[in-house]
Each structure stands twice: as C-alpha cells, then as structure tokens.
Amino acid sequence: MPTDASPPRGRFPRLPALLLLLLTIGAPALGAQEAGTVTGTVVAVGSAEPIPNVQVFVVGGSTRTLTDAQGRFRLATVPAGAVTVEARRIGYQPTRVTTRAGETVRILMPVSAASLEALVVTGTAGSTQRREIGNTISKVDAASVVETQPIVSMQSLINGRAPGVVVMPTSGTVGSGQQIRIRGTSSLSLGNNPLIYVDGVRVNNEVATGPISQAFGSRPISRLNDINPQDIESIEILKGPSAATLYGTEASNGVINIITKRGAAGATRWTATIRQGVNYLADWRSVFPQNYGRIGGTGDTVALDLDSLVAGNRGVEPFRDGRHQELELGVAGGTDRLNYYVNGGLLDSDGADPNNTSRRYTGRANLTIQPSPKFQIGTSVNYTKGRVDVPCEGGCGGHVWTTLLATPANYNNPRRHGYHSALPYQYDQIEKRWQDLDRFTGSVRFEHTPITWFQHRVNLGFDRTLEGNNTWFPRIDSLVTPYGSAALGYRGTTDRSTIYRSVDYSASATWNQSAALRFTTSGGAQYYHNATDYLFAEGSVFPSPGLKTIAATTTAKTNDQDFTEDKTLGVYLQEMVGWRERLFATAAVRVDDNSAFGAGFNRVVYPKFSLSWVLSEEPWFRVPGLGERLNSMRLRAAYGEAGKAPATYDALRTFEPASGPGDSPAVMPRSIGNPNLGPERGKEYELGLDVEALDNRLGLEATYYNKKTTDAILNRQIAPSVGFSGTQPFNAGSLRNNGFELTLRGTPLRSDRFGLDVTVNYAYNDNEVLSLYDQETFVSSGSFTRHAIGHPAFGFWERRVTSAALLPSGRADSSRVMCDDGRGGEVNCYNPNNRFVGVNPAAPLVYLGRSIPPHEGSLSANVTLFRNWRVTSFLDTKRGHKKVDGNTRVRCTPVIGARCREWWYPHEFEPTRIAQVQNSNLVDFLITDASFTKLREVSVAYDVPQRFVAFANIDRATLSVAGRNLKTWTKFQGFEPEAMWLGGDRGGNVAWEQTMMPQLRSWIVSLNLGF
C-alpha cells in the first residue's frame, strides 16, 4: 500500500505538492532517539594497515563519521536492530558489514584501482555514484598526496595528476601562478582557464594578478594558489562541456571542484604539521650559458668568469638558498548533531632571488549542524591574508636579467663589474614589488530531506578578494649614477576588490517504479554575480630619501579608477533513468542569461545526454580467459554543451571623457560594441571504458573526446568612417579539440610487509582552427603566433631559414640566405631592394609548431615497506610543443648586443643559425622544442610506531623528507621549458620565456602529528 514516504507505483508525485516542496525548506522537529553505538576499526585487506579518513556510515540513515589515524571509528545514534554499516574511501572498494548497536566490528577494505561506487560531484542536486554518469571525472585524493609530498600550492597538487589537464607554471619564483588548459585551447580571444568551485561555491579564478613585474605587462600571481592544500580532502575535475553542462555559461573550459575537509562524529582529533626546507636554483653556474666579449670593448675575446661576478657583487652570489617553513594546526570532531573542522596555517617561503618572498596566513572553519535526520546546515569559512614580494623578470631588470647578460666588456666598468645593468645588490635596494592579499570565502548550505524520495538544498556563497598591488623605488642618491633616474624614486599602487556572490538551489526526487526501474528527477537554479573595482595611482621622483607615499612624489602623478560586473541566471532540469542499477541514461537541459550578452541576443540553451552501462553485471556477460579475474567493466558515452560569455562590456557601445570647446566637458567614441554578441558555445561528446580486474588490483579508464567551439569571438577591424576606431567583437570562428585520455592504476604487489601502487596517466590533444570570418585564412594572435585555418590555435608562424652561407669574415652572405617559400621551394630571405633593411616580402611566414603541449603524462609509484615506511615518486612529462627562447634572443641577436659565442666564432656553427643571429627579423631558431620530462617529486615517510610517542598522548607521528624538481630531461635550449609570461602583451596564451627564474629545487622535512 502506498504511503506518504513513497509515491504510488506508476505515477509521479502530484505537481502541486512537488512545487511546494521545491520552494519550501522546512526545519522538522528535533529529536531522534539514540538507540546505541557501533565502534570498530577499518584496515586494508592483505596488509591489515589501519586506514585513516575513511567515511563510515549507516546505510539508509544520517549517522556518519571518519576514522582516525589508527583506523578507529565510533557511530552514535545507531537504531536498534540489525544495521548495515558502509565504509568508503578513495582508492579502496566500498565495503559493507552487518552489525548491531553496541557491537564492535572490523571492516576489511580491498584496494580498488577505480571504484564505480565512488561518489563524485556532478553539478546536480547531490553526490552521484560514478557508475551512474556517462562522462569521466578525474579525482585527486588530495589529503593523501599532501601528507607526504612537497605540496606547497594548488598548482603543484593538480599538475600531472589528471590526464588531459595541462598545468603550465610561469616562473620559479615562489608565489607565482600558472595557466591551466583542460583538453586543449577552446577560445581564440577569451580566457581558457577553468572555473573554480570550493565546496559548491564559485570563487575567483583569475590567473594573472599582482604588480607588473615582468616585461610587456605580465603579472605573475594566480588566485588558485590562495587555497591552502592542507585543507583539501579531494579535487574533482570536470573536463569539458559534456561533463560541465549544468554549470552553464563560463563552463566550456571545464570545472575544478575543490572539496575541503569536514569533521565527523567521534572524539576530538588534533593534527599538527611542521615543515622546514630550502628552495634554491640548482647549480646556477651551469644553468646560465657562457657569454663572451672583449674587456673594455677591445683586445682579445674572452669568456665570462662567473667567479668575478660574485666578487663584483660584494662577494655575494646573485642567488640565495631560500628558507621554506610551514606550520599547521587543526582540530576536528563532533557528535551525531554537530561536527567541525578548524585549521590554521602559516606558509613562509623565500625564493632564490632576494626580492622574492611569499608569506601566507590561512584559517578555515567548516561546521555541520544536523538538528534532525531530515535537516542539515553546513557552513564553510576561509580567510587568507598574506604578501608576495615579486622580483623583476623578463626584461625590466633584476638578478636573472643582469646575470644572464653579463659581459667581459663591463669588467672595467666600476658600476657594473661585469654585470649587464645594475649590480644585483642594487636591484635589491631599489626595486620593491609586492601584492598584499586579504581574501574571505564563505558559504552556508541548507539541506532538507522531508521524505525519503525527495531532497533539496540551497547554497549561498560569497568570495571577496582585496588586492594591494604595489611598486616602490625608494630614492637612493648614491645609486643615481650607476642605476639611472629610477633611483630618484617612484611609487605606484593598484587596489582591486573582486567579489563573487552566488545563490544555488537544487532539488531531486527519486521514484522507484519497480525493483528494476528507477527515475531521478533533478532541477535547480543558479544566480552568479561578480564585480571588480580598482583604483590606480602613481607618481615619481621623491624630493628626499625615506619617502614612500604617492603624495610625496613631485612629478608625473596620474590616477585612474574603473568598475566592472557580470551577472548570470541559469535554470536546469535533468532526468536520470536507472535500469537494474547497471544501465543509466541521463538527459538534461540548462537555460542561461548573462549580462554580457548583447541586447539583441536572447538567452542560450545547453543540452546534455549521457549513457552508462555496467556491462560486467549483465548475467550473460563473459570474457573468455578472464573469468572471476574481471571485477567490473563499464561503457559510457556523453554529449553536452556549455558556453563562454563575452568580455564584460564588449557588447556595449562605450564612450570616454574628453575636453570640448572652451574646456567644456564632452565625450568621444571608445568602442562600437555589438548588440548581437552572444557566448561562445562548446559542444562535446566523449566515449569511455572503465575496467577493474585481478581482484581490484588493476584499473583502466580510457576516454575519447571530440570538442568543438562554435561562435568563437573574434575582433574585426572597422572603418573609421563609422565614427569609432579600432575593432568590433563578433561571433564567427570555430575550432576543434579531439583526443584521448588514459589512466592505468595497479597494485601489482600487496602483502603484510610490502606493497606497490602504480598510476600512469597519458593524454593526447589535437587542436585545429576550423573557420574564422569572411574569407580570412588567419588572424594574428600575438608575437610569433596566429590562428590559421587547418592549424592549431596560437600556433607559431615565422619565416623559416632553409639554407645559408658565410663569408670569410663570418658575416652571412645575404645573397645566399634562403627561406621556405611555403610551396616546397626557396626564396631569398633578404629584401631585394635593400639587403641591410628588413626581409623579403615574398618570404612567407610558415607554420613552426604548437605552443600548447599535445602530449602529457605522468607516472607515480608508492612503495610501502614493513607497514611503517613509504617511498613515493612522481614523474611527469609534456611533449610535442615549442616555445620562444627569449634568453637566446636577448643574448645573441642585435636586441641587446653580442654576448653568445656565435657572434665571436661564427664558423663553428651552422650557417643558417648565424644568418638568424645576425638578422633580428629571422628568428625561427628561437622557436625551439620545449618537450621535457621531470622527476617532479620524491619522498620518504616513516610512520613512527605508536609505542614510541604514546607517552606524549600522540596517536600518530609521521616523519618525511621530500624533494621537488629534482631532475629535468629536455632539449630546450633556454633556461627552463616550463617558464612563461603570465598575462600581458606576450603572455596570454603563448609559451614565451625571457630572463625568468627557472623552477627551483626544494627539499622539505615534515613532521605530521595526530593526537
């Protein structure tokens, strides 16, 4: 007989009642009678090693907890009678046992290479089992990684741990950021970085912030790294429109979901972490190339003596060993009605450049209140405050710049002592660039399950980022002569406030039509609002030393202020049909409107379809030769669409202030806008296979995807006669990304005394521009790069020198320097009208390679010895791309002056290289293979037996030693294959390095305590 807890068979709940539930959040009466407790331990099958942080709960109930460091747990409020207790943890197969209140149980969890029962966040009303979704979601067990690896930032936690996710660090300076590309480049003119969510709240994901510390306007700091890795439980990465449809506009580049740690019912558990280490530029003398010159500009050619540079810098080496330290203190616990997690941390890290320091204070408090089994309130509060001091890089000076370009010609210069510009210590005295950060992120989540087949929730989020980006050159009169006018003083500041607000409501109703057929209907709405306000002011020349404020400057005072905001409102509806818990079909649709859309563009609709089939659970399924060794096999397919909104004011016609006749106020045209401008649309389908075998010791995830971006926004030149100058944005282009991703996890060895876990990730991406606008076959996308039909976006295009000959003097014979004519032949590279100026217009730019790696992969291995010892290593690689070697550019071409050996001994080198060194317009030799493999991490951890620490009431003590960036294998001719500018004129999407700090090597000793 139907009851109020289950709708009649064959009928959905009546619409009025469902709508009422969707709009109402009730707080049911308190009071759940405690019947008893269940205690026990959770250990791994085979090794019997206790497993910490396992989620243990009563199936069908709300009582849940986490195991402590010794694998122990306690479940309160367990109802009388027989109950089923389930244990879940990433990397292990979910396990159930039957018990009763008052009993003690021991749960044995088998290691699982890739569990289909694992819960993931998909953007729907709640967590969903992996078996039910048709697209791949990469999951990083952050808590386990951070415990032993030298993880000091979110970018190092993500890098290499999910196939198809390419993290491109910008510099080796501490506190610097990165670009992230998921399944290639999806936009030709807008950002290509994914959305970031923390506990269901959308947060600031800007990748290029901070003071201008590099050439061409590059800014080195990423907001992703504001998040403390110690607070993260796991990270889930939705890789494209097929997975991120329900996130709507802005989600076509993928979504990174960060889930922070929570408390659980049980005794209060304290944790403390102490880390001490060092960051340094490994063997800087061999990193820097050999320079040549003539002392005083005359005499014989000599090689630069690096020891003389140290002597000239007051006997101090130009790069230091920077101290690294971290302190963390946390507490977690709770009861069946309330649980909590509180953690505070300090990170203090010094870079190899004396001007580079990162100091960050973080505090997080997560609280969950459950007044009744049907109602739950969760709050999450995080506060980050800090300062990052960034050195000058890339061309504005600094330690790397003046050391790389050091020359014997400056030996007799008392103001240089061999260095190129100022002495390193002078840069330390004069140039001060830093960002002050004050960031608050908070959320409140209400969850209500009024009846067993219906649940809904509201999530309110707020993320506020206050940045103070500062540049200060103090006045130092004694350095005016060697350093220049900058020593007279300068002060500039940009204060930015960025606020994200979000309201997210979702509901889900489940209808079990029969024992075999289940329907789950989900719906919801999201409102997002983000606003940025900035104020800039600057001034130069202090009248006397010791002054710091802009008000104290005497000349060139300027100021500026601006404000931008965007709003998005989206609604979605999804239906999932499950057949015998092994075949799942899902269909969904999302409708969005965004304030950046043009007035003539209507709202946008994004559909989604997916299919998941656990083939191995079909009674007829058999694989000859495998038998019981095949644990599970799943086929999946998905199609979805998502978008990318235009820039804030691109659709609007704007004006700027001007002075009219008689200095009267007036305006003048600024941008023409486009009222029909809409979002870029990402359309993607993927096919996949998941396999578990050999008693869950082997897992395979394989995915093929094909993603197409349509209505890509491009800028077209407009005629000045319309009254506006410049360009107009419009939807026109298209591009495609397709490829495959592979993850192989295995536990080849497992025993009481020895265990080995191995994970291999590999991904390939092929990117191609399909169309542009009008009859154009290419458009420029920056220095050395363009979007060309039939080639990758942001591909490198330059003249290619095919042959050359040298004169006896060592100069290139201009009549014999030949370039690729683009048709399989050759044409003279030099301008036929003037061989000393420019190049031949008939010598075309040809395609030289990709700027984004098409191949990326990683190998991680974890070895357990005698239960107490763990050795882990992590190797990652990126291959098949090229990068601009700006270091060779400034050393060897006429940009700065002759320093490299090619200038002084040209007959030792290929004539084609010499021809390019001597002509700054021929530069294909600078665009060089940047493929690399890095031994990224190695660590050794020892779990101290409890009998040695029990006297101090310590439950767990782990001591580890870890190294990062220990070895690089590459053919890249520059410093560092990973370094690149972040933002600015040449750093948006192009791999370009010039006098930037290479990735630093780090050694860190950690002590983790639990008590």
Helices and strands as residue ranges (DSSP letters): H 15-23, E 38-44, E 55-58, E 64-66, E 72-75, E 82-88, E 95-100, E 104-109, E 119-120, E 128-129, G 130-132, E 137-140, H 142-148, H 154-158, E 165-169, E 178-182, E 195-198, E 201-203, G 215-217, G 223-226, G 229-231, E 232-238, H 241-244, G 245-247, E 255-260, E 266-280, H 284-287, E 292-294, G 295-297, E 301-303, H 306-312, E 322-334, E 338-350, E 357-372, E 375-389, H 399-404, G 408-410, H 424-430, E 432-451, E 454-473, G 477-479, H 480-483, G 485-488, E 490-512, E 517-540, G 550-552, E 555-579, E 583-594, E 604-614, G 615-617, G 627-629, E 630-644, E 654-659, G 661-663, E 665-671, E 680-693, E 698-717, G 720-722, E 727-750, E 754-771, E 778-782, E 785-788, E 795-798, E 801-803, G 814-816, E 818-820, E 826-828, E 846-849, E 855-865, E 869-879, E 882-885, H 886-892, H 901-904, G 906-908, H 911-917, G 924-926, E 927-929, E 932-944, H 946-949, G 950-952, E 956-970, E 992-993, E 1001-1010
